[in-house]
Amino acid sequence: MTVTEPSKTPVDLVTLTIDGIEVSVPKGTLLIRAAEELGIAIPRFCDHPLLAPAGACRQCLVEVAMPDREGNVRPMPKPQASCTMTASPGMVVKTQLTSPVSEKAQRGVMELLLINHPLDCPVCDKGGECPLQNQAMANGQGSSRFTEVKRTFPKPIRISTQVLLDRERCILCQRCTRFSKEIAGDPFIDLQMRGAKQQIGTFSPGVLNFHVDLPDPVVRTSEELEPTPQSLQQGSSEDESRGASHEHATGTYAADNLTTTGQALLDESGQPFASYFSGNTIQICPVGALTGAAYRFRARPFDLVSTKGVCEHCSSGCALRVDHRRGKVTRRLAADDPAVNEEWNCDKGRWAFNWATGADRLTHPLVRDPETGELEPVSWPYALQVAAAGLLKARDAGGVGVLPGGRLTVEDAYAYAKFARVVLRTNDIDFRARAHSAEEEAFLGHAVAGTGLGVTFAELEAAPAVLLAGLEAEEEAASIFLRLRKSVLNKGKKVTSIAPWASRGLIKLSGTLIQTVPGQEAAALGTPEAAAAVSTPGSVILLGPRLTESSGAYQAALALAAATGAKLAWVPRRAGERGAVEAGALPSLLPGGRPVSDAAARVDIAAAWDVDSLPAQPGRDTARIIDDASAGLLPGLLVGGVDPDDLPDPAAARAALETASFVVSLEVRASTVSAYADVVLPVAPPAEKGGTFLNWEGRWREFPQALTSEALSDGEVLDSLASEAGEGLGLRGEKAGSAELAQLGRWEGARTERPEAHTLAPASATVLSTWSMLLDKGRLQDGEPYLAGTAHRAVARVSPATATGLGLAAGVTGSVTVSNDRGEITLPLAITPMPDGVVWLPSNSPGSPVRARLAAGNGDPVVLRLAGDALMGA
């Protein structure tokens, strides 16, 4: 049997024999992998295909014989760990299936592992899906010879608000510590002591040396906390540690990782285990040593029904396994998908799923009573009748703006796009419930819509260099961050970021920073440093959400890609944004990337939709829809899952909702929009419908319905609403929209023109920099107190010179107030190497609602002062 990898380059093969079967595998293949190619499963615990070999558990011992210099095959003196030994020519391997020596060795190791392991399988979360349980039955002794008292520890140790440790169950496989070092790059507990006393812990007195009382505030200087510019280039482990610890200190408590009782947990390094990827350590733990606080003791594995899923939180489209019981999602795990997320996911994707089952879940249609002004539950037929009549009246009186939001499946986004054109006869539709620009819209039409599968995760991993422009990968696209870090460690990839300061994620990528004032990204993209960063063939430029607020940035990115030959990819923040572009949920685009202004494109879609014609002029974008609705020029609004606090000016959005004559809201839960709506139509969350997300690559990510539900998808509701209005959308069925979109195909005609170059606005005295953290106050994280416990505490970052200008002496920190004419935000100060005259705030973290309170974005002027002091930067 010969096993080869699908590659155009020749593969150097070695031939060996396993259990009497000859097999050829690529040079460097581990014996345990070579056996797998023959369908032979060697027991193992520490081995994981995505982690470096460790040989820690010794469960995979096999008998090995190798040719000597004369070619005589001689057995090695004792069994070898097949998870660390690579195949070599002429090797003869005997596993437990054919070798009594291997079988005895494996049984002996299993007996040792079980000496102190507790007999608590009935109450252990891993019981029923435990590799130790399974292999003890298959490869263990029938009875124990151990009669002494088993080792016990106080339990559980709360490593973080999410991860709990039962030390007596640990078999010292080191999977958790290796994942944290090799994959996530976050500090974690480690092995301590030796022999029978060895356990997971930290190298400190006691066991984990956790402080159970809230510590005094830690004040550190910028030199203690921040990496130097030279260290950013080098990316040493010391720099990495500094970057991680900085996120939890500076003028506040040393840890923001709090238990539900408010107690801070610190290990001996002063750092909590506040990783965005901590849930993976629980999933890969081969026993029940690590468990999740949210799932612990909630269900037994054999009581759960598993369904394939796709994460709804960011644009990566990570594969999930959705486990549910009695009509409720109990847990979510990362599914194995080598093309996208491999076997990992972030904690947000793993644990943020209870948002759909909150007490404010909408279960019945609501219509506002004209006499009382209150929303009252009504029947579906009546609600659809009122909604259709109101929308048609508003359409004829001046028009209806459609704001579907960026969290929709492709099918639902397509339904909004078709409903807007067919029923409302308008191009006033825009999914961008966030900062946006006309330049971005032109870029999406020119370089994204209708382009199919572009840069892939595999190409991103293989690229020799990656430039991040306006993108914080760890915060905004966690799976991209993991792929980049894997490639940085294994292949020496060079990562460069255009940003005001070096984030923790960039430091863990050993990245280089092109320090940039917010709003000046276009100039940074035109520098020799940016060109040099992607000059190597095969390099990739990733464009993030912040570029929408930087005039000329998309034009500069296209020019940089053309000049260097680098590939370009757009990475939106939300799961539904790429699909909404493809579905035509933009004022200037029809499905498949067809420009609204192109007569042939309109005729193409009109024929497919069986309508006489389509509106020819590009419609209003989100900002104009809101402005015109506020001014009374747009009487109707049809709103999907939009949170006004995500918009550039939430107050203006609320004014539009209040002023509009008729508002229809399609929502899963009661919201600010539904509070203003005249008709509220409940829709299903992802777990209660099937559908497709289109991820940032342009890859279709289909998922089935997991839970039985009477709730309808947005598309099904809009189809019924169109029928009530006398039109037919033909979108019944969960996959009808994506099937119709696929039948339309991509536009082959002339594309939207390139975005025009813009003149850069001069920077103000003090400007704002902001982006959202992975864990923040987003509504899709509601109902997750354990997850919220590891969110990074909000701080305000300024440069040392800016801090000095505020009157702070060297090494002294305090709190600062950032304000404008709309409001103010006060946060602890973090002194950070960054441009002078710039202050960074997290966009939507607790205590830092930037959009809601300041209605400001990147590059906008603000005033800065010490809390309670005079103004700076006015």
URWOJO-V779326 format. One record per backbone hydrogen bond with DSSP energy under -1.0 kcal/mol. CO is the residue of the C=O (numbers start at 0). NH is the residue of the N-H. Records with the same first field share a line. If there is no record, write none. Layout:
CO=NH / NH
This chain:
0=23
4=6
11=26
13=24
14=89
15=22
16=92
17=20
20=17
22=15
23=2
24=13
25=28
28=86
29=33
30=34
31=35
32=36
34=39
35=38
47=50
59=81
61=79
62=93
63=75
64=91
65=73
67=70
71=67
73=65
79=61
80=83 / 84
81=31
84=30
87=90
90=16
91=64
92=18
93=62
94=97 / 98
98=102
99=103
100=104
101=105
102=106
103=107
104=108
105=109
106=110
107=111
108=112
109=113
117=119
119=122 / 123
123=126
125=128
129=133
130=134
131=135
132=136
133=137
134=138
156=158 / 164
161=292
162=158 / 159
163=290
164=156
165=168
166=169
173=177
174=178
175=179
176=180
177=181
178=182 / 183
179=184 / 185
189=200
191=198
193=196
194=197
198=191
200=189
201=203
206=201
220=224
221=225
227=231
228=232
229=233
230=234
235=239
236=240
237=241
238=242
239=243
240=244
241=245
244=247
245=248
251=217
255=257
256=264
258=261
262=258
266=269
270=266
271=273
275=346
276=279
277=280
278=282
279=283
285=131
288=165
290=163
291=295
294=297
299=302
300=303
304=323
306=321
308=319
314=695
317=310
318=334
319=308
320=332
321=306
322=329 / 330
323=304
327=324
330=322
332=320
336=339 / 341
340=343
341=336
345=349
346=350
347=351
350=352
353=356
357=360
359=669
364=377
365=679
366=375
368=372
373=368
375=366
378=382
379=383
380=384
381=385
382=386
383=387
384=388
385=389
386=390
387=391
388=392
389=393
390=394
391=395
392=396
393=398
398=635
400=637
401=429
402=639
405=575
408=412
409=413
410=414
411=415
412=416
413=417
414=418
415=419
416=420
417=421
418=422 / 423
419=425
426=428
427=401
430=432
431=433
436=440
437=441
438=442
439=443
440=444
441=445
442=446
443=447 / 448
447=450
455=459
456=460
457=461
458=462
463=493
464=539
465=495
466=541
467=497
468=543
469=545
471=475
472=476
476=480
477=481
478=482
479=483
480=484
481=485
482=486
483=487
484=488
485=489
486=490 / 492
493=465
494=511
495=467
496=513
497=469
498=515
502=506
503=507
505=510
506=509
511=496
513=498
516=519
519=523
520=524
523=526
526=530
527=531
528=532
531=534
535=538
538=566
539=466
540=568
541=468
542=570
543=546
544=547
545=548
546=549
549=552
551=555
552=556
553=557
554=558
555=559
556=560
557=561
558=562
559=563
560=564
566=540
568=542
575=579
576=580
577=581
578=582
579=584
581=591
584=430
586=618
587=595
589=592
591=746
593=589
594=597
597=601
598=602
599=603
600=604
601=605
602=606
603=607
604=608
605=610
620=624
621=625
622=626
623=627
624=628
625=629
626=630
627=632 / 633
634=661
635=400
636=663
637=402
638=665
639=641
642=645
643=646
648=652
649=653
650=654
651=655
652=656
653=657
654=658
655=659
661=636
662=677 / 678
663=638
664=680
666=682
667=361
670=674
672=675 / 676
677=367
678=664
679=365
680=666
684=687
685=688
686=705 / 706
690=702
691=409
692=700
694=697
696=453
698=694
700=692
702=690
711=683
712=716
713=717
714=718
715=719
716=720
717=721
718=722
719=723
720=724
721=726
722=725
732=735
734=738
735=739
736=740
737=741
738=742
739=743
740=744
765=861
766=838
767=858
768=840
770=842
777=780
778=781
783=787
786=789
787=790
795=829
796=839
797=831
798=802
799=803
800=804
802=807
803=806
808=811
813=828
814=866
815=826
816=864
817=824
818=862
822=819
824=817
826=815
827=795
829=797
836=766
838=768
839=796
842=849
843=776
844=847
847=849
848=852
849=853
850=854
856=859
859=767
862=818
864=816
865=868
871=863
